[in-house]
Amino acid sequence: MPTYKLIYFNGRGRAEIARLLFAASGTKYEDCRIEKEQWLEMKPTTPFGVLPILEIDGKKFSQSAAIARYLAREFGMMGSNSLEQLKIDEAIENIKDFAVPLAELKHMTDEAQKAERMKKLREDLKPKTLKWLTNQLAENGNTGFLVGNKISLADIACFTLIHNIMSTGHSEALDAFQSVKKHMECIGNMPAIKTWVDNRPVTPF
């Protein structure tokens, strides 16, 4: 079994999907959380100057999406065949199209730009993404999973997105998408994931 160390700031952000994959699989790892001052010192020594970084037996790898896909493959959460892998990748990209601009909103300071971004999220990206997720759950036979008959990276990514929407006081966004809300609750109630979410550090992001 490799030795894993995940390095990121003291927040959920781009590292939380990897943490959830570790939790869901029951795999031990070091959850190394650093402050911005530490990062400034560390940055020149990193592979690409970005966080998170995953160390595998001491060797460093970067890019959150690559890390998540690697862990999902290692933990059996990347589908059972090429078609399921394609569906999982499709789900990840569709979720990312909503999750990234939603996350960027927190760092925007120009009020006019924030209002424009909110309008696009509310009127375009939110309904498109949630409708796609609803259809995907139905197409998969309402198994409780987005792809196949067991938890995958797609479910972890969807759980993270919907949990973020609800935890920021926008749960009404899910009123018309009850199957997506139910999916988030089912994934969140899996014992390993629930234990992690209930006990993880409380952070502002």
C-alpha positions as CSV (number, residue, x, y, z in Angstrom):
1,M,0.0,0.0,0.0
2,P,1.5,3.4,-1.0
3,T,2.0,6.1,1.6
4,Y,-0.2,9.1,0.8
5,K,0.1,12.7,1.9
6,L,-2.3,15.4,0.6
7,I,-1.1,19.0,0.9
8,Y,-3.5,21.9,0.7
9,F,-4.7,25.0,2.6
10,N,-6.9,24.7,5.7
11,G,-10.0,24.6,3.7
12,R,-12.2,22.3,1.6
13,G,-11.6,24.0,-1.8
14,R,-9.9,22.0,-4.5
15,A,-8.8,19.2,-2.1
16,E,-12.1,18.1,-0.7
17,I,-13.0,15.7,-3.4
18,A,-9.7,13.9,-2.8
19,R,-10.3,13.8,0.9
20,L,-13.8,12.4,0.3
21,L,-12.3,9.7,-1.9
22,F,-9.9,8.8,0.9
23,A,-12.8,8.7,3.4
24,A,-15.1,6.7,1.2
25,S,-12.4,4.1,0.5
26,G,-11.2,3.9,4.0
27,T,-7.6,4.6,2.9
28,K,-5.2,6.1,5.3
29,Y,-3.4,9.3,4.4
30,E,-1.8,12.4,5.9
31,D,-4.1,15.4,5.6
32,C,-1.5,18.2,5.6
33,R,-3.0,21.7,5.9
34,I,-0.7,24.7,5.5
35,E,-1.0,28.4,5.9
36,K,-0.4,30.9,3.2
37,E,3.0,31.9,4.7
38,Q,4.1,28.3,4.5
39,W,2.9,28.1,0.9
40,L,4.9,31.0,-0.2
41,E,8.0,29.2,1.0
42,M,7.0,25.9,-0.4
43,K,5.7,27.1,-3.8
44,P,9.1,27.3,-5.7
45,T,9.8,23.6,-4.8
46,T,6.5,22.3,-6.1
47,P,5.9,20.6,-9.5
48,F,3.7,23.3,-11.0
49,G,3.3,26.0,-8.3
50,V,-0.3,25.0,-7.4
51,L,-2.2,23.2,-4.7
52,P,-3.3,20.6,-3.9
53,I,-0.3,18.3,-4.1
54,L,-0.5,14.6,-3.6
55,E,2.6,12.8,-2.4
56,I,2.8,9.1,-3.2
57,D,5.7,7.5,-1.4
58,G,7.3,10.9,-1.3
59,K,6.9,11.8,-5.0
60,K,4.9,14.9,-5.6
61,F,2.0,15.3,-8.1
62,S,-0.3,18.3,-8.7
63,Q,-3.6,19.3,-10.3
64,S,-6.7,18.5,-8.4
65,A,-8.6,16.8,-11.3
66,A,-5.7,14.5,-12.1
67,I,-5.3,13.6,-8.4
68,A,-9.0,12.9,-8.1
69,R,-9.1,10.6,-11.1
70,Y,-6.0,8.8,-10.0
71,L,-7.4,8.1,-6.5
72,A,-10.8,7.1,-8.0
73,R,-9.0,4.5,-10.2
74,E,-7.0,3.2,-7.4
75,F,-10.0,2.9,-5.1
76,G,-12.3,1.3,-7.7
77,M,-14.5,4.4,-8.1
78,M,-13.8,5.1,-11.8
79,G,-16.3,2.7,-13.4
80,S,-16.1,-0.9,-14.2
81,N,-15.6,-0.5,-18.0
82,S,-14.6,2.2,-20.6
83,L,-18.2,3.3,-21.1
84,E,-18.8,3.9,-17.4
85,Q,-15.4,5.8,-17.2
86,L,-16.6,8.0,-20.1
87,K,-19.9,8.7,-18.3
88,I,-18.0,9.6,-15.1
89,D,-15.7,11.9,-17.0
90,E,-18.8,13.5,-18.6
91,A,-20.4,14.0,-15.2
92,I,-17.2,15.6,-13.8
93,E,-16.9,18.1,-16.6
94,N,-20.6,19.1,-16.5
95,I,-20.4,19.5,-12.7
96,K,-17.2,21.5,-13.1
97,D,-18.8,23.9,-15.5
98,F,-21.1,25.0,-12.6
99,A,-18.8,24.5,-9.6
100,V,-15.9,26.6,-10.9
101,P,-17.8,29.8,-11.5
102,L,-19.7,29.3,-8.3
103,A,-16.4,29.0,-6.4
104,E,-14.9,32.0,-8.1
105,L,-17.9,34.1,-7.0
106,K,-16.5,34.1,-3.4
107,H,-13.4,36.0,-4.5
108,M,-15.0,38.6,-6.8
109,T,-15.0,42.2,-5.4
110,D,-16.6,44.1,-8.2
111,E,-20.4,44.3,-7.4
112,A,-21.5,44.6,-11.0
113,Q,-19.4,41.6,-12.0
114,K,-20.7,39.6,-9.1
115,A,-24.3,40.5,-10.0
116,E,-23.7,39.4,-13.6
117,R,-22.1,36.1,-12.5
118,M,-25.0,35.4,-10.1
119,K,-27.5,36.0,-12.9
120,K,-25.6,33.6,-15.2
121,L,-25.4,31.0,-12.4
122,R,-29.1,31.3,-11.5
123,E,-30.6,31.5,-15.0
124,D,-28.3,29.4,-17.0
125,L,-25.7,27.2,-15.3
126,K,-27.8,26.1,-12.3
127,P,-30.9,24.8,-14.1
128,K,-28.8,23.3,-16.9
129,T,-26.6,21.4,-14.5
130,L,-29.3,20.3,-12.1
131,K,-31.5,19.2,-15.0
132,W,-28.7,17.1,-16.4
133,L,-28.0,15.5,-13.1
134,T,-31.7,14.7,-12.7
135,N,-31.8,13.1,-16.1
136,Q,-28.6,11.1,-15.4
137,L,-30.0,9.7,-12.2
138,A,-33.1,8.6,-14.0
139,E,-31.2,7.1,-16.9
140,N,-29.1,5.1,-14.5
141,G,-32.3,3.5,-13.2
142,N,-32.6,5.5,-10.0
143,T,-30.0,3.2,-8.4
144,G,-28.9,6.1,-6.1
145,F,-25.7,6.5,-8.1
146,L,-25.0,8.6,-11.2
147,V,-23.1,5.8,-13.0
148,G,-23.3,2.1,-12.5
149,N,-24.4,0.4,-9.3
150,K,-21.8,1.7,-6.8
151,I,-20.3,5.0,-5.7
152,S,-18.0,6.7,-8.1
153,L,-16.0,9.9,-8.5
154,A,-19.1,11.3,-10.2
155,D,-21.2,10.9,-7.0
156,I,-18.4,12.4,-4.9
157,A,-18.2,15.4,-7.2
158,C,-22.0,15.9,-7.2
159,F,-22.2,15.5,-3.5
160,T,-19.6,18.2,-3.0
161,L,-21.3,20.6,-5.4
162,I,-24.8,20.2,-3.9
163,H,-23.5,20.2,-0.3
164,N,-21.8,23.6,-1.1
165,I,-25.0,25.0,-2.6
166,M,-27.0,24.0,0.5
167,S,-24.4,25.1,3.1
168,T,-24.2,28.6,1.6
169,G,-27.9,29.2,2.2
170,H,-29.2,28.4,-1.3
171,S,-31.1,25.2,-0.6
172,E,-34.2,26.6,-2.4
173,A,-32.3,26.1,-5.6
174,L,-33.0,22.3,-5.2
175,D,-36.7,22.6,-4.7
176,A,-37.4,21.6,-8.3
177,F,-34.7,18.9,-8.3
178,Q,-35.7,16.6,-5.5
179,S,-33.9,13.5,-6.9
180,V,-30.6,15.5,-6.9
181,K,-31.2,16.5,-3.3
182,K,-32.0,12.9,-2.4
183,H,-28.9,11.7,-4.1
184,M,-26.8,14.2,-2.0
185,E,-28.4,13.0,1.2
186,C,-27.9,9.3,0.3
187,I,-24.2,9.8,-0.5
188,G,-23.8,12.0,2.6
189,N,-25.4,9.3,4.8
190,M,-22.9,6.6,3.8
191,P,-21.1,5.9,7.1
192,A,-17.6,6.7,6.0
193,I,-18.5,9.9,4.3
194,K,-20.8,11.0,7.1
195,T,-18.1,10.4,9.7
196,W,-15.7,12.5,7.6
197,V,-18.1,15.4,7.0
198,D,-19.3,15.4,10.6
199,N,-15.7,15.6,12.0
200,R,-13.7,17.5,9.4
201,P,-12.3,20.9,10.4
202,V,-14.8,23.8,10.1
203,T,-13.3,26.2,7.6
204,P,-14.5,29.3,5.8
205,F,-14.1,27.7,2.3
